[in-house]
Amino acid sequence: MSAGSSPEKIVFLLGAGFSKSAGLPLSVELATSFKAFIVDRANQKGPKSLKLLHFYIEGGIRFQFGKLGLDPSDPVNVEQIAIAARHLLTRERNPLAPFVSGWHPHLIQLLSDEPRLLETYLGCFYEHLRIELGFPLAHKIAYIDHLAQIAAKYGGLDIFTLNYDCCVEKSLSPYCEVHKDMLLVDGFSEKGWQPELFNQSGGELKIIRLFKMHGSLDWINSPEAGLLNINKIPAELADEFVGMDPHLVFGTDVKLTGEQPFFSMAHLLYEQLSKAHLLVVIGYSFSDGYINSIISQAQRLNVKLLLMNVSPDAERGVGDGEGAWAIRIHKPIPEKAGELIQGNRLRLEIEALLKEFSEEAPF
């Protein structure tokens, strides 16, 4: 960065591997623990058909693997389970429903015996997510504070996360309360979802903008009050929303929904990448086709956009996810997120990469 020039714009994209450093499970690990959870729930509280429904759903996913020429013994991830359950629940509203002669007799029998079985199953699913992802320990997420130091150097930071957990907020909110020159903005106030909050500029204030692309465990969508973050509203009001399902969407379903704020989040990611100098990807497996498409389109439009990929598997490339082949990685870093960030080595890697490319072709 030359003297007098504005700081380079840095965008972060976080996947499950980012929160793994906080001790939270990956998607495949969540699927394994959910199976144990649902079997135990069925055996202890019932109905017994909960576990039969789970076996049916997982079996169907594995059958589809085989039909697609994939190994049916490959791990099933928790998003595949959630997507299947949600689509089964709304199967009659699917545009293809009029062309389907009938649903599997086993499913019909399960729902005949327990008409609200799918609702109960999804309720168990959200309960399990809260148990597994909802309570990160303060010392486990301390490494996230170091992102604020990167934000301080580059005049702010845009963080897009695909995770439902609240690790980033639980770490950076207290940090920003102490460091008055920093502000964390997530698009919510006590009034609910207000995306115009992302547009504020702070002068000397360094703004960290957090975009939760797939929703959050602390979001709820109330028919009366709209989209709320329960941690932003008064406690006495939050009590009335206890028990409501969190407002989440699952990877491959994002491109099929116009629901807010998910539709806007995808546009905002593309908009920010179109003017960024560097995208730092941490713990993302490049398995979401719509995310891959946004990244590759932004790279075609914005020729100065560099991409740094942080993952223990980074040197293996982007894998075979939908559209991943079109993504260019300029710097793979085969390390765990927490260790790299905690030691400030990520900041140094960012500085070195930007310096290397600015000397070759100045921004």
ChimeraX attribute file (.defattr): number of C-alpha atoms within 10 A of each C-alpha:
attribute: neighborCount
match mode: 1-to-1
recipient: residues
	/A:1	14
	/A:2	10
	/A:3	5
	/A:4	6
	/A:5	8
	/A:6	10
	/A:7	13
	/A:8	18
	/A:9	19
	/A:10	24
	/A:11	23
	/A:12	21
	/A:13	21
	/A:14	22
	/A:15	22
	/A:16	20
	/A:17	23
	/A:18	27
	/A:19	26
	/A:20	16
	/A:21	18
	/A:22	21
	/A:23	14
	/A:24	21
	/A:25	17
	/A:26	17
	/A:27	18
	/A:28	15
	/A:29	14
	/A:30	20
	/A:31	22
	/A:32	14
	/A:33	14
	/A:34	21
	/A:35	17
	/A:36	13
	/A:37	17
	/A:38	22
	/A:39	18
	/A:40	15
	/A:41	16
	/A:42	17
	/A:43	14
	/A:44	10
	/A:45	8
	/A:46	13
	/A:47	15
	/A:48	15
	/A:49	18
	/A:50	23
	/A:51	21
	/A:52	17
	/A:53	20
	/A:54	19
	/A:55	14
	/A:56	15
	/A:57	19
	/A:58	20
	/A:59	14
	/A:60	14
	/A:61	18
	/A:62	19
	/A:63	15
	/A:64	14
	/A:65	16
	/A:66	14
	/A:67	11
	/A:68	10
	/A:69	8
	/A:70	12
	/A:71	13
	/A:72	16
	/A:73	10
	/A:74	10
	/A:75	13
	/A:76	20
	/A:77	17
	/A:78	21
	/A:79	18
	/A:80	18
	/A:81	20
	/A:82	19
	/A:83	16
	/A:84	15
	/A:85	21
	/A:86	15
	/A:87	13
	/A:88	16
	/A:89	15
	/A:90	11
	/A:91	14
	/A:92	12
	/A:93	11
	/A:94	10
	/A:95	8
	/A:96	9
	/A:97	13
	/A:98	10
	/A:99	7
	/A:100	8
	/A:101	7
	/A:102	9
	/A:103	11
	/A:104	8
	/A:105	9
	/A:106	12
	/A:107	14
	/A:108	13
	/A:109	11
	/A:110	18
	/A:111	15
	/A:112	11
	/A:113	10
	/A:114	14
	/A:115	12
	/A:116	12
	/A:117	18
	/A:118	20
	/A:119	13
	/A:120	13
	/A:121	22
	/A:122	17
	/A:123	14
	/A:124	17
	/A:125	21
	/A:126	18
	/A:127	17
	/A:128	17
	/A:129	17
	/A:130	16
	/A:131	9
	/A:132	17
	/A:133	20
	/A:134	17
	/A:135	13
	/A:136	18
	/A:137	13
	/A:138	12
	/A:139	9
	/A:140	17
	/A:141	20
	/A:142	19
	/A:143	21
	/A:144	24
	/A:145	19
	/A:146	20
	/A:147	22
	/A:148	23
	/A:149	16
	/A:150	20
	/A:151	19
	/A:152	17
	/A:153	14
	/A:154	15
	/A:155	21
	/A:156	27
	/A:157	23
	/A:158	23
	/A:159	21
	/A:160	22
	/A:161	24
	/A:162	22
	/A:163	24
	/A:164	25
	/A:165	24
	/A:166	17
	/A:167	23
	/A:168	21
	/A:169	15
	/A:170	18
	/A:171	23
	/A:172	22
	/A:173	16
	/A:174	12
	/A:175	19
	/A:176	18
	/A:177	12
	/A:178	10
	/A:179	11
	/A:180	10
	/A:181	14
	/A:182	24
	/A:183	20
	/A:184	22
	/A:185	20
	/A:186	19
	/A:187	19
	/A:188	21
	/A:189	17
	/A:190	13
	/A:191	13
	/A:192	19
	/A:193	19
	/A:194	15
	/A:195	15
	/A:196	9
	/A:197	14
	/A:198	18
	/A:199	10
	/A:200	10
	/A:201	11
	/A:202	13
	/A:203	9
	/A:204	9
	/A:205	14
	/A:206	22
	/A:207	24
	/A:208	23
	/A:209	21
	/A:210	19
	/A:211	24
	/A:212	22
	/A:213	26
	/A:214	21
	/A:215	23
	/A:216	19
	/A:217	20
	/A:218	19
	/A:219	22
	/A:220	23
	/A:221	19
	/A:222	13
	/A:223	7
	/A:224	6
	/A:225	10
	/A:226	11
	/A:227	19
	/A:228	23
	/A:229	23
	/A:230	22
	/A:231	13
	/A:232	15
	/A:233	15
	/A:234	10
	/A:235	10
	/A:236	8
	/A:237	10
	/A:238	14
	/A:239	10
	/A:240	9
	/A:241	14
	/A:242	10
	/A:243	11
	/A:244	13
	/A:245	18
	/A:246	20
	/A:247	19
	/A:248	21
	/A:249	20
	/A:250	21
	/A:251	18
	/A:252	15
	/A:253	14
	/A:254	20
	/A:255	14
	/A:256	8
	/A:257	10
	/A:258	10
	/A:259	10
	/A:260	12
	/A:261	19
	/A:262	20
	/A:263	15
	/A:264	14
	/A:265	19
	/A:266	19
	/A:267	11
	/A:268	15
	/A:269	22
	/A:270	19
	/A:271	13
	/A:272	16
	/A:273	25
	/A:274	20
	/A:275	18
	/A:276	21
	/A:277	21
	/A:278	21
	/A:279	23
	/A:280	18
	/A:281	23
	/A:282	25
	/A:283	24
	/A:284	20
	/A:285	21
	/A:286	21
	/A:287	17
	/A:288	19
	/A:289	16
	/A:290	19
	/A:291	24
	/A:292	20
	/A:293	17
	/A:294	19
	/A:295	23
	/A:296	19
	/A:297	16
	/A:298	21
	/A:299	21
	/A:300	14
	/A:301	12
	/A:302	15
	/A:303	12
	/A:304	18
	/A:305	22
	/A:306	21
	/A:307	22
	/A:308	21
	/A:309	25
	/A:310	25
	/A:311	22
	/A:312	16
	/A:313	17
	/A:314	21
	/A:315	15
	/A:316	10
	/A:317	16
	/A:318	22
	/A:319	14
	/A:320	11
	/A:321	13
	/A:322	15
	/A:323	20
	/A:324	22
	/A:325	14
	/A:326	15
	/A:327	20
	/A:328	17
	/A:329	16
	/A:330	13
	/A:331	17
	/A:332	19
	/A:333	18
	/A:334	15
	/A:335	18
	/A:336	18
	/A:337	24
	/A:338	22
	/A:339	13
	/A:340	18
	/A:341	20
	/A:342	17
	/A:343	12
	/A:344	16
	/A:345	12
	/A:346	21
	/A:347	18
	/A:348	14
	/A:349	15
	/A:350	18
	/A:351	15
	/A:352	12
	/A:353	16
	/A:354	18
	/A:355	15
	/A:356	12
	/A:357	14
	/A:358	15
	/A:359	10
	/A:360	8
	/A:361	9
	/A:362	12
	/A:363	14
